[in-house]
């Protein structure tokens, strides 16, 4: 079963569980003539909305790319996760407002056997449902499912607080509804903000995970002729669509035919192992010049003395053209320093006055 089918199936489980729980609460509420329980049943139907949104988002994200959207619709999943996170946030804010009202104007709640039965049933169902949906969401890399599962778990926490409050009320005659509600509401608001941050970061362009960068470098370094891997940039167009680029350094004795074959092998490897459509750029590594090693050591030492520089690569000395080029990656604090390139070029030019120096500032996109 493919990823989207598993997401939809998990969401259907959420819908069925919430509808059955709503029906149970409604039946108990009508039998016990409890408006509160009936309203709680309606709330469960609204909880099913999270699963419906996940299904709609998953279906829309699977639409094939068209002329207007050549990268497809994979990012729709992130929008559905944002909607669910907003629902959780609004529930937290609403709950906080109601809890504060109860603290300011406390009222003594009345708990019946029917109420306690519904509370316990709701806790069990929501805990199992939330654990299952969130676990599947993490397995399938679905922010929407994770958010939906978290929503169910928060409901279980709120209901547990209600059960604790009921126990305290029945034993000691003191209501903790408002205080417990306010504390849990604050937790839900915090979690909602964190849930919102994940899909928003993906849409803005999150940093490439270090473990993925490491895996890519390991795979590429296994290709014959590759001496180094740099400048890995990845663009996320949904959990299943990633497009990127990288640079490899190869001996300058390689022919265009050999480089063409190498770049094709690397692109195929990235698609097969990581599902990434990768463009491969090339740095030439000078071979044969006696002066090359001496110059490289001198330049590397000078640039390495700058604490703001985190990586140096792409060094190339062309003896015939009398040129020297090198790429440097500054830390994020210095990334926007417009004077950095000029200052470094001046410094290296003074170090090798007989050569034409070219320094390129690369952005710190990945580890």
N, C-alpha and C positions, 0 to 999 in steps of 0.2 A: 504494500500500500504506500502511495507516494505521500509526501509531506502535507500537501494541502488537504488530501482526503483524511489524514489522521487528525488534522486540526479541526476539520468540520465534524468528524465523528465525536471528538472530545467535547466540542461545543454543544452538540446534540444531547450528549449525556448531561451537560449542565442545564440545558433547557428542560429536559424530562424531569430531572431531579427537582428543579425549582417549581415546576408545574405540579408535580405530585405532592410536594411539601405544601404548596399553596392550597391545593384541594383538601389536604388533611386538616390544615389550620382552619380553612373556611368551614368545613364540616363540624369540627369541634366548636368553633366560634358560634355557629348557628345553633347547635344543640345546647351550648352553655349560655346562649344569648349574650355573648361578649363582643361588643363592637371593637374593642382593642385587638382581639385575636383575628377578627375578620379583616381589619385594616392591615394587620401583619401579613395576612395571606396575600393581600393586594401588593404589599411591598415585595413579597417573594416573586410575584409575576414581573415586577419591574427589574428584579435581579436577573431574570432570564434575558433581559435586554442586552446585558453584557455579552452573553453567548451569541445572541442574534447578530450583534454588531461584529463579532469576531467572524462569524460565517460570511456575512456580507463582505467584510474586508478581504477575507481569504478568496472568495469568489472573484471579486473585482481585481485583486492582485494577479490572478491567473489569466487575465485577458491578454491576448497576444499583442506584441508591439505593433504600432501603426506608424504612418508617416509623421504624424504630429508628435508621437511619443515613441521614438526609436529605441529607448531603453526599457520599454515595457511599463507595467503598472505595479511593480513589486513594492514600491514605497507606500502604497495604499494601506498595507499592513501596519505601518507605523502610525498612520492617521487613525486607524481603528483603535490602536493601543492608547493614543492620546485621548480619544473620546472616552474610553473606559476609565482612564486615569482621572479625567475631569469628573466623571460620575462618582468615583470614589472620593475625590476631593469635596465635591458638593455634599455628599452624604456625611462626610466628616464635619463640615462646617455647619450643616443643618443640625446634626446631633449635638455639636458643641453649643449652639444657640439654645436648643431645648434643655440641655443639661444645666446651663447657666440660669435659665428661667426657674428650673426646679430648685437650684441652690438658693436663689433670691426669694422665691415663693414656694417653699416645700409643701408638697401634698402627700398624704399618706396613701400609698397604693394598696389595692386589695388583691391578694393572690388566692386563686381557687385551685382545686386539684386539676381542673382542665387546663388552667394556665400553666401550671408546672409541667404537665405532660407535654404540652406543646413546646415549652422552652427546652426540655431535655431532648425531644425529638429533633428540634431545629439545630441544636448544638451538634448532635451526632451526624446528621445529614450534611451540615455545612462544613464540618471538619473533614469528613471523608471526601466530599466534593472538592473542597478547596485544595486539599493535599493532592488529589488526583489531577485536577486541571493544571495546577501550578507545576507539578512534576512533568507532565506532558509538555507544557509550554517551554520549560527549560530544555527538555530533550529535543524539541522541534525548533528551538530558537525563535519562538513566537512571543513577542512582547505582549500581544493582545491576550493570549491565553494566560500568560503569567499574571497580567493585571486582573483578568477575570477570576483566576484562582485565588489571588490575594484578596479580591473583593469578598469572595465567599468565606475566606478565613477570618476577615475582619468582622463579618456578620456573626461568625461563631464566637469571636471574642466579645462582641457587644452583648450577645445573648447570654454568654457565660457570666458576664458582669451583672446582667439582669437576674440570673439564677442566684448568684452570691448575694445580691441586694435583697432578693426574696427571702433567702435563708436568714439573713441578719434581721429582716423585718419580722419574720415569724417567730424567731427565738428571742430577740431583744427589743423588738418594737421600734427599732430605729431605721430610718430609710437612708441608704447610701446611693440611691439612684442618681442624684445630681452630681455628686463628687466622682463616683466611678465613671459615669457617662462623660464628664468633662475630661478626665485623664485619658480614657480610651479614644475619645474624639480627637484629642491632640495627637495621639499616636497615629491615628488614621490619616489625619491631615499631613503629618510628616511623611508617612509611607506613600500617600498620594502624590506628593511633590517628587519623591524619589522615583515613583513609577512613571511620572510625566517626564522626568529628566532623560530616561533611557531612549525612548523613541525620538525625542527632540534632538538629542545629541547625534543620533544616527542621521537625521534629516539635515542637521547643520554640517555634518562631516566629522565623525569621531576619529580619533587617532587609531591607526592600525594596531590591533592587539599584538604585543611583543611575541607571544607564542606563535602567531601566524607568520610574523616576519622571520622568526628563527627557522620555522619549517620550510618557508620559501627559499631562504638562503641555503639551507642544507640540501634541498633538492637541486637547485641550480648549480651549486658547487660540484655536484657529482658529474656534471656534463663536461666532457673532455674539452680542454682549451680555455675554460673559465678560470680566471685568476682572482676574481673578486665580484661581489654583488652589492650594488649601492642604489640609493634614490628610489626606494620602493614606495610607490604611491598607489592607493586603492580607492576607488569610488564605489560606494554601496548603493545599488538601485533596488534594494529589497534583500531579504535573507538569502535568496537563491541566485541573485545576479550581482556580480562584482567585476568591474573593469578596472584595469590598472596598467602601470608601466614600471619598468626597472632598468637599471644600467648594469652591464657586465663589463669587466675589463678582460681583454684578450691580447695575446701577443700581436705586435704590428706586422708580423710575418704572415699572418693568416690572409688568405685570398678572399675576395668578395664572395666567391662560391662557398667557401668554408664557413664564412660568417653567416651567410644566408641559411645554410643547413643548420648551424648552431642555434640561430634565433628561432627557427621553426621547431627544433627539438624542445627548446625551453618553453615556447608558447604551448606546445602540445602537452608537455609535462604539467604546466600550471593548470591547464583546463582539466586534465585527467585527475590530478591529485587534489586540487583545491577548488575546482569549478570557476576559476578566474580567467577572463579573457585578457591576456597580458601582451602588451607591446614591449619589445626589447630594444633598448638602445645600447650602443657600444662605445667603450673607452679603449683606445689603443695603448698597449703597454710597450714602451720602447725596448728593443733588444739589440744587442750588438755594440751600442755606443759606449766607449770607455768612460765618458764623462757623465753618463746618465746616473749611475749609482751615487757618484759624488754629489751631483746637483740635488738629487732627490733627498739625500740625507741632510744636506745643508738647508734646503727649503722646509722640509718636514720639521726640523729642529726649530727653525725660526717661527713657523706657524704654530707649532705645538706649544710654544711659550705663552700663547694667548689663551687664557683660561676660558674665554667665551667661545672658543672653537671646540666642538665636540667630535668632529670627524673631518679627515682630510683624505681625498681620493682623486682619481682621474689625473694623476700626475703624468705629464708627457713632455719630453724634450725632443724637439726636432732639430737635429744638428744642421741640416742643410738650410732650413728656413730661419735658423737662429731664433726659434721661439720656445717659450716654456709656458705650459698651461697647467692649472691645478684647480680643483673644486674644493671648497670648504663649506662645512655645515656649522653655523653658529648655534648657540643655545637660544631658546625661545625669547629670552630677555633681550638679546642682541639682534634678533632676526629682522627687526624693522629699522635698524641703524643704517641710515642712508650713506653714512660716511665710511662704513666698515670696509667696503670693497676698495675704495680709493686709498685708505690708509694702509691696507695690506699690500695692495699693488705697489705703492710707493716704497714700502719696506723691502719687499722682495726684489723690486727693480734696483734698489741701491745695493742689494746683496749680489746681484748678477747683472751689472750694468751693460754687458756686451750682448744681452738677450732681450727680446721683446716679451714682456711678461703679461699673461692674461689670467686673471683670477675670477672664478665664477662663484657667486654665493648661492648655495642650494638651501632650500627651506628644510627645516627639521620636521619632516612629515612622519617619520617612523624611526624606530630604534636602529 
